[in-house]
Amino acid sequence: MSETSDTKDKRPSIAQLALPSILGNLLFAIVAMVQTKFVGELGAESLAAVNVGQRMFFALQAVMMAVSAGTTALVARAWGAEDYEEASRVTMASLFLACTFGLILTIPGILFAAPVASIFGLSDRSVELAADYIIWMSIFNVAFGINFIIGAALRAAGDAWTPLWIGVGMNIVNVAALYVLVPGEFGAPAMGAPGAAIAAGISFALGGVVMVVMWLRQLFVVRYISNKWYRRERFMRLLDVGYPAAAEMMVFQAGFVVFFMLVGRYYGTEAFAAYGVGGMILSLCMVVGFGFSIAGSTLVGQHLGAEDFDGAVKAGWSSMGYAAVAMGSIGWTMAYFAEELARYFVGDDPLTVELTTAMVTIMGISTPLLAAEFAIGGALRGAGDTRFPLMATIIGLLGVRVTLAAIFTFAGMPVIWVYATMVGDYFVKASMLLWRFHSGRWKRVLTNEALAV
């Protein structure tokens, strides 16, 4: 079935979705760099602590990822079918789930912060700082969930600009709070790494308040609705589409925990810090991938909602092409200037600079492979095909990266070989995702009839 010209005109372009998403994620990445610069001046122990704290906080957010994946797929599908009330009801149900799970996750985030932070084999001081970071971030779980879900719903409906402008304000608040809390300015205590978590939490809280107020005042394209959203079938549908995304995030985080343990326990704090700083530098490239992931998932979902299967295929491949060119250009440029970037962020520690340079080079040359993981993975999730990306992550991350990293570690090989296992991971995942999208089997994972409540 093809769309009418009027319907096509209402559909946002890849650029209209990707550009504001890229800019928004770019701002968050820049703030992460500012955070790294502030914390990096405190030493490798603080850098390692923030790296662990961020990783474990986002591991706790796997359930939020589940709700978000369901929100994106179902809101985009409803929007494509021009069932705008259902899009609003899905958003309301998603927000209820996110706030509930956020409250529940606060408890283990506070109680088990120290034991979780201690598994990486870092120094006692790094463990203490990482635990404080996790505790403070966990306190702001609900605010994080509100931002995450409302932003996902707006993008799925084709409005990626509003979350961008709200994000600009959040980032300004975050940077200002970093300046005050990390080194201790204007009479505030110097809180170091935990101060970075508090700064992020304050920005989440303010952003959440702004989003809720605007939503209740009907200022968003996805309208607030107070009736008929509380349906068991709708909750189950959200979780059915979303739970593989949660499982994927859990596998992703578990794989990284093992990977980090190998690096931290057998190669030292410098190698661990270098991995974190290298990943942070390449995050500028990753944000481009996230932008095209959002574009692919939204457009594929909307086209399927309108039963325009050819349009869905075209949207997926177009997102992939743009992502490969953009990510490859940025990644290879950063690989070329890897040593200069490492020296800027790390300082005069020669070993950390050397290892960070290796990390940036390896990741930079691999970015075209990552384009498939972002763009095609996003397209599949937008179609509701969340199980296959889970399979690809299990095989690529656990079967290839973690397995090879363990072999290289116990064989006594240099840590650069462990870093290089990422290339195999990216290649396997890209191959699997491209095959799946080419097969077309994702088109019928969900149908409009099955989604009717």
C-alpha positions as CSV (number, residue, x, y, z in Angstrom):
1,M,0.0,0.0,0.0
2,S,1.4,3.4,-0.9
3,E,0.8,6.8,0.8
4,T,-1.0,9.7,-0.6
5,S,1.0,12.8,-1.4
6,D,-0.5,14.7,1.5
7,T,0.5,12.0,3.9
8,K,4.1,12.0,2.5
9,D,4.3,15.7,2.9
10,K,3.5,15.4,6.6
11,R,6.2,12.8,7.1
12,P,9.5,14.3,8.4
13,S,12.7,13.9,6.4
14,I,15.8,12.1,7.7
15,A,17.5,15.4,8.1
16,Q,14.6,16.9,10.1
17,L,14.9,14.0,12.5
18,A,18.6,13.3,12.5
19,L,19.9,16.9,12.7
20,P,18.2,18.0,16.0
21,S,18.9,14.6,17.5
22,I,22.6,14.8,16.5
23,L,22.8,18.4,17.9
24,G,21.1,17.4,21.1
25,N,23.4,14.3,21.6
26,L,26.4,16.4,20.6
27,L,25.6,18.9,23.3
28,F,25.4,16.1,25.9
29,A,28.7,14.7,24.5
30,I,30.4,18.1,24.8
31,V,29.1,18.3,28.4
32,A,30.6,14.8,29.0
33,M,33.9,16.1,27.8
34,V,33.7,19.2,30.0
35,Q,32.9,16.8,32.9
36,T,35.9,14.7,31.9
37,K,38.1,17.8,31.8
38,F,37.0,18.9,35.3
39,V,37.3,15.4,36.8
40,G,40.5,14.5,34.8
41,E,42.4,17.3,36.6
42,L,41.7,15.4,39.9
43,G,43.7,12.3,38.6
44,A,43.2,8.9,37.1
45,E,41.4,7.6,40.2
46,S,38.6,10.1,39.8
47,L,38.4,9.5,36.0
48,A,38.1,5.7,36.6
49,A,35.4,6.3,39.2
50,V,33.3,8.4,36.9
51,N,33.7,5.8,34.1
52,V,32.5,3.0,36.5
53,G,29.7,5.1,37.9
54,Q,28.3,6.1,34.6
55,R,28.5,2.5,33.3
56,M,26.7,1.0,36.3
57,F,24.1,3.7,36.4
58,F,23.1,3.0,32.8
59,A,23.1,-0.7,33.6
60,L,20.4,0.0,36.1
61,Q,18.5,1.9,33.4
62,A,18.0,-1.2,31.2
63,V,14.3,-1.3,32.1
64,M,14.0,2.4,31.0
65,M,15.5,1.4,27.7
66,A,12.7,-1.3,27.4
67,V,10.0,1.3,28.0
68,S,11.6,3.7,25.6
69,A,12.0,1.1,22.8
70,G,8.3,0.3,23.2
71,T,7.4,3.9,23.2
72,T,9.3,4.7,20.0
73,A,7.9,1.8,18.1
74,L,4.3,2.2,19.2
75,V,4.0,6.0,19.1
76,A,5.6,6.0,15.6
77,R,3.3,3.3,14.4
78,A,0.2,5.1,15.8
79,W,1.4,8.4,14.3
80,G,1.9,6.8,10.9
81,A,-1.6,5.4,11.0
82,E,-2.9,8.9,12.0
83,D,-4.2,7.6,15.3
84,Y,-3.0,10.5,17.4
85,E,-5.1,9.7,20.5
86,E,-3.4,6.2,20.7
87,A,0.0,7.9,20.4
88,S,-1.0,10.0,23.5
89,R,-2.3,7.0,25.4
90,V,0.9,5.1,24.7
91,T,3.0,8.0,25.9
92,M,0.9,8.3,29.1
93,A,1.3,4.5,29.8
94,S,5.0,4.7,29.1
95,L,5.5,7.6,31.5
96,F,3.6,5.7,34.2
97,L,5.9,2.6,33.7
98,A,9.0,4.7,33.6
99,C,8.2,6.6,36.9
100,T,7.3,3.3,38.6
101,F,10.4,1.5,37.5
102,G,12.5,4.6,38.4
103,L,11.3,4.6,41.9
104,I,11.9,0.9,42.3
105,L,15.5,1.1,40.8
106,T,16.4,3.9,43.3
107,I,16.6,1.4,46.1
108,P,19.2,-1.1,44.7
109,G,21.1,1.9,43.2
110,I,21.7,3.2,46.7
111,L,22.1,0.0,48.7
112,F,24.4,-1.9,46.4
113,A,26.5,1.0,44.9
114,A,29.7,0.1,46.8
115,P,29.6,-3.7,46.2
116,V,29.0,-3.1,42.5
117,A,31.7,-0.5,42.2
118,S,34.2,-2.8,43.8
119,I,34.1,-5.6,41.2
120,F,36.4,-3.8,38.8
121,G,39.6,-4.2,40.8
122,L,40.2,-0.5,41.1
123,S,41.8,1.3,44.0
124,D,39.9,1.8,47.3
125,R,39.6,5.5,46.6
126,S,38.2,4.9,43.1
127,V,35.6,2.5,44.5
128,E,34.5,5.0,47.1
129,L,34.1,7.8,44.5
130,A,32.3,5.5,42.0
131,A,29.9,4.3,44.7
132,D,29.1,7.9,45.6
133,Y,28.5,8.7,41.9
134,I,26.1,5.8,41.5
135,I,24.1,6.8,44.7
136,W,23.7,10.4,43.6
137,M,22.6,9.4,40.0
138,S,20.1,6.9,41.4
139,I,18.4,9.6,43.5
140,F,17.5,11.3,40.2
141,N,16.1,8.1,38.5
142,V,12.5,9.4,38.1
143,A,13.7,12.6,36.6
144,F,15.9,10.7,34.1
145,G,12.9,8.5,33.1
146,I,10.6,11.5,32.5
147,N,13.1,13.1,30.2
148,F,13.8,9.8,28.4
149,I,10.2,8.8,27.7
150,I,8.7,12.2,26.8
151,G,11.7,12.9,24.5
152,A,11.3,9.5,22.9
153,A,7.6,10.0,22.3
154,L,8.1,13.5,20.7
155,R,10.8,12.1,18.4
156,A,8.6,9.2,17.4
157,A,5.9,11.6,16.4
158,G,8.4,13.5,14.3
159,D,9.2,16.4,16.6
160,A,13.0,16.2,17.4
161,W,13.4,20.0,17.8
162,T,11.5,20.4,21.1
163,P,13.7,17.9,23.0
164,L,16.7,19.7,21.6
165,W,15.8,23.1,23.0
166,I,14.9,21.6,26.4
167,G,18.3,19.8,26.3
168,V,20.1,23.0,25.6
169,G,18.8,24.4,28.8
170,M,19.6,21.3,30.7
171,N,23.2,21.3,29.5
172,I,23.7,24.9,30.4
173,V,22.6,24.1,34.0
174,N,24.8,21.0,34.0
175,V,28.0,22.9,33.0
176,A,27.3,25.6,35.5
177,A,26.7,23.1,38.3
178,L,29.9,21.2,37.3
179,Y,31.9,24.4,37.6
180,V,30.5,25.0,41.1
181,L,30.4,21.5,42.5
182,V,33.5,19.6,41.2
183,P,36.3,22.0,42.1
184,G,34.2,23.9,44.6
185,E,33.5,27.5,43.6
186,F,31.5,30.4,45.1
187,G,31.8,28.9,48.5
188,A,30.5,25.4,47.6
189,P,32.5,22.4,48.9
190,A,34.8,20.7,46.4
191,M,32.9,17.5,45.8
192,G,35.0,16.0,43.0
193,A,33.6,13.1,41.0
194,P,30.3,12.8,43.1
195,G,29.8,16.5,42.3
196,A,29.6,15.6,38.6
197,A,26.7,13.2,39.4
198,I,24.9,15.9,41.3
199,A,25.3,18.4,38.5
200,A,23.8,15.9,36.0
201,G,21.0,15.1,38.4
202,I,20.0,18.7,38.9
203,S,19.8,19.2,35.1
204,F,17.7,16.0,34.8
205,A,15.3,17.3,37.5
206,L,14.9,20.7,35.9
207,G,14.4,19.2,32.4
208,G,11.8,16.8,33.8
209,V,9.8,19.6,35.4
210,V,9.8,21.7,32.2
211,M,8.7,18.7,30.1
212,V,5.9,17.8,32.5
213,V,4.6,21.3,32.7
214,M,4.7,21.8,28.9
215,W,3.0,18.4,28.4
216,L,0.2,19.2,30.9
217,R,-0.4,22.5,29.2
218,Q,-0.8,20.8,25.8
219,L,2.3,22.5,24.3
220,F,3.6,19.3,22.7
221,V,2.6,17.6,19.4
222,V,1.8,14.5,21.4
223,R,-1.0,15.7,23.6
224,Y,-1.6,15.0,27.3
225,I,-4.5,12.6,27.7
226,S,-6.1,11.6,31.0
227,N,-8.5,8.8,30.0
228,K,-8.4,5.3,28.5
229,W,-4.6,5.0,28.7
230,Y,-4.6,2.6,31.7
231,R,-5.2,-0.7,29.8
232,R,-3.4,-4.0,30.6
233,E,-3.1,-4.7,26.9
234,R,-1.3,-1.5,26.3
235,F,1.2,-2.1,29.1
236,M,1.8,-5.6,28.0
237,R,2.3,-4.5,24.4
238,L,4.9,-1.9,25.5
239,L,6.8,-4.5,27.5
240,D,6.5,-7.1,24.8
241,V,8.1,-4.8,22.3
242,G,10.5,-3.4,24.8
243,Y,11.8,-6.3,26.9
244,P,14.3,-7.5,24.3
245,A,15.7,-4.0,24.2
246,A,16.1,-4.2,28.0
247,A,17.7,-7.6,27.7
248,E,20.0,-6.2,25.0
249,M,21.0,-3.4,27.3
250,M,21.6,-5.8,30.2
251,V,23.7,-8.0,27.9
252,F,25.5,-4.9,26.7
253,Q,26.3,-3.7,30.2
254,A,27.2,-7.2,31.4
255,G,29.6,-7.6,28.5
256,F,31.2,-4.3,29.3
257,V,31.4,-5.2,33.0
258,V,33.4,-8.3,32.1
259,F,35.5,-6.4,29.6
260,F,36.2,-3.6,32.2
261,M,37.1,-6.2,34.8
262,L,39.6,-7.7,32.5
263,V,41.2,-4.4,31.7
264,G,41.0,-3.0,35.3
265,R,42.2,-6.1,37.1
266,Y,45.0,-7.2,34.7
267,Y,46.2,-4.0,33.0
268,G,45.8,-1.3,35.7
269,T,44.1,2.0,36.3
270,E,45.9,3.7,33.4
271,A,44.5,1.2,30.9
272,F,41.1,1.4,32.4
273,A,41.1,5.3,32.4
274,A,42.4,5.3,28.8
275,Y,39.4,3.1,27.7
276,G,37.0,5.5,29.3
277,V,38.6,8.7,27.9
278,G,39.0,7.1,24.4
279,G,35.3,6.2,24.4
280,M,34.4,9.7,25.6
281,I,36.4,11.3,22.7
282,L,34.7,9.0,20.1
283,S,31.3,9.9,21.7
284,L,31.2,12.8,19.3
285,C,31.0,10.2,16.5
286,M,28.5,8.1,18.4
287,V,26.1,11.0,18.7
288,V,25.8,11.1,14.9
289,G,24.9,7.4,14.9
290,F,22.3,8.0,17.6
291,G,20.8,10.7,15.4
292,F,20.4,8.4,12.4
293,S,19.2,5.6,14.7
294,I,16.3,7.9,15.8
295,A,15.6,9.0,12.3
296,G,15.5,5.4,11.1
297,S,13.4,4.1,13.9
298,T,10.8,6.9,13.6
299,L,10.5,6.8,9.8
300,V,10.3,3.0,9.6
301,G,7.7,2.9,12.3
302,Q,5.6,5.7,10.7
303,H,5.8,4.2,7.2
304,L,4.7,0.8,8.6
305,G,1.9,2.5,10.5
306,A,0.7,3.9,7.1
307,E,1.3,0.4,5.6
308,D,3.9,1.9,3.2
309,F,6.4,-0.9,3.2
310,D,8.5,0.4,0.3
311,G,8.9,3.7,2.2
312,A,10.0,1.9,5.3
313,V,12.7,0.0,3.4
314,K,13.9,3.2,1.7
315,A,14.0,5.1,5.0
316,G,16.2,2.3,6.6
317,W,18.7,2.2,3.8
318,S,18.9,6.0,3.5
319,S,19.6,6.3,7.2
320,M,22.3,3.7,6.9
321,G,24.0,5.5,4.0
322,Y,24.0,8.9,5.7
323,A,25.3,7.4,9.0
324,A,28.2,5.5,7.3
325,V,29.5,8.6,5.5
326,A,29.1,10.9,8.5
327,M,30.4,8.6,11.2
328,G,33.3,7.4,9.0
329,S,34.4,10.9,8.2
330,I,34.4,11.9,11.9
331,G,35.9,8.7,13.2
332,W,38.8,8.7,10.7
333,T,39.6,12.3,11.4
334,M,39.7,11.6,15.1
335,A,41.9,8.6,14.5
336,Y,44.3,10.8,12.6
337,F,44.6,13.3,15.5
338,A,44.4,10.6,18.2
339,E,47.6,11.5,20.0
340,E,46.8,15.2,20.1
341,L,43.3,14.5,21.5
342,A,44.7,12.1,24.1
343,R,47.2,14.7,25.3
344,Y,44.6,17.3,25.6
345,F,42.2,15.3,27.8
346,V,44.7,13.2,29.8
347,G,47.6,15.6,30.4
348,D,51.2,14.5,30.9
349,D,50.7,10.9,32.0
350,P,52.7,9.1,29.2
351,L,51.2,5.6,29.6
352,T,47.6,6.8,29.7
353,V,48.3,9.0,26.7
354,E,49.8,6.1,24.8
355,L,46.8,3.8,25.6
356,T,44.2,6.5,24.9
357,T,45.8,7.1,21.5
358,A,45.5,3.4,20.7
359,M,41.9,3.3,21.8
360,V,40.9,6.3,19.7
361,T,42.7,4.9,16.6
362,I,41.0,1.5,16.9
363,M,37.5,2.9,17.5
364,G,37.9,5.6,14.9
365,I,38.7,3.3,12.0
366,S,35.8,1.1,13.0
367,T,33.1,3.7,12.8
368,P,31.6,2.7,9.4
369,L,30.8,-0.7,11.0
370,L,29.1,1.1,13.9
371,A,26.8,2.9,11.4
372,A,25.0,-0.4,10.8
373,E,24.5,-1.0,14.5
374,F,23.0,2.5,15.0
375,A,21.0,3.1,11.8
376,I,19.9,-0.4,10.9
377,G,19.5,-1.4,14.5
378,G,17.3,1.6,15.0
379,A,15.2,0.8,11.9
380,L,14.6,-2.7,13.1
381,R,13.6,-1.5,16.6
382,G,11.3,1.1,15.0
383,A,9.5,-1.8,13.3
384,G,9.2,-3.6,16.6
385,D,11.8,-6.2,15.7
386,T,13.7,-5.8,18.9
387,R,14.7,-9.5,19.3
388,F,17.1,-9.7,16.4
389,P,19.3,-6.8,17.7
390,L,19.4,-8.6,21.0
391,M,20.8,-11.7,19.2
392,A,23.3,-9.7,17.4
393,T,24.6,-8.1,20.6
394,I,24.9,-11.5,22.3
395,I,26.9,-13.0,19.5
396,G,29.0,-9.9,18.8
397,L,29.7,-8.6,22.2
398,L,29.8,-11.8,24.3
399,G,30.7,-14.3,21.7
400,V,33.4,-12.3,20.0
401,R,34.6,-9.3,22.0
402,V,34.5,-10.7,25.5
403,T,35.6,-14.1,24.5
404,L,38.6,-12.9,22.6
405,A,39.5,-10.3,25.3
406,A,39.6,-13.1,27.9
407,I,41.8,-15.2,25.7
408,F,44.2,-12.3,24.9
409,T,44.3,-11.3,28.6
410,F,45.1,-14.7,30.0
411,A,47.6,-15.3,27.2
412,G,49.5,-12.2,28.6
413,M,49.1,-10.1,25.4
414,P,49.3,-6.3,25.5
415,V,46.1,-4.4,26.3
416,I,46.0,-3.0,22.8
417,W,45.0,-6.5,21.6
418,V,42.2,-6.4,24.1
419,Y,41.0,-3.1,22.8
420,A,41.2,-4.5,19.2
421,T,38.5,-7.1,20.0
422,M,36.0,-4.3,19.5
423,V,36.6,-4.4,15.7
424,G,35.5,-8.1,15.6
425,D,32.4,-7.2,17.7
426,Y,31.4,-4.4,15.4
427,F,31.9,-6.5,12.2
428,V,29.8,-9.4,13.4
429,K,26.9,-7.2,14.6
430,A,27.0,-5.1,11.4
431,S,26.8,-8.2,9.2
432,M,23.9,-9.7,11.1
433,L,21.8,-6.5,11.2
434,L,22.4,-5.8,7.5
435,W,21.3,-9.4,6.6
436,R,18.2,-9.1,8.7
437,F,17.1,-5.8,7.2
438,H,17.8,-7.0,3.7
439,S,15.6,-10.1,4.4
440,G,12.5,-8.0,5.0
441,R,11.3,-10.3,7.8
442,W,11.0,-7.3,10.1
443,K,8.0,-5.9,8.2
444,R,5.5,-8.2,9.7
445,V,6.8,-8.5,13.3
446,L,4.0,-6.1,14.3
447,T,0.8,-5.4,12.4
448,N,-1.7,-2.6,12.8
449,E,-4.4,-5.1,13.5
450,A,-2.5,-6.7,16.3
451,L,-1.8,-3.3,17.9
452,A,-5.5,-2.3,18.2
453,V,-6.7,-2.1,21.8
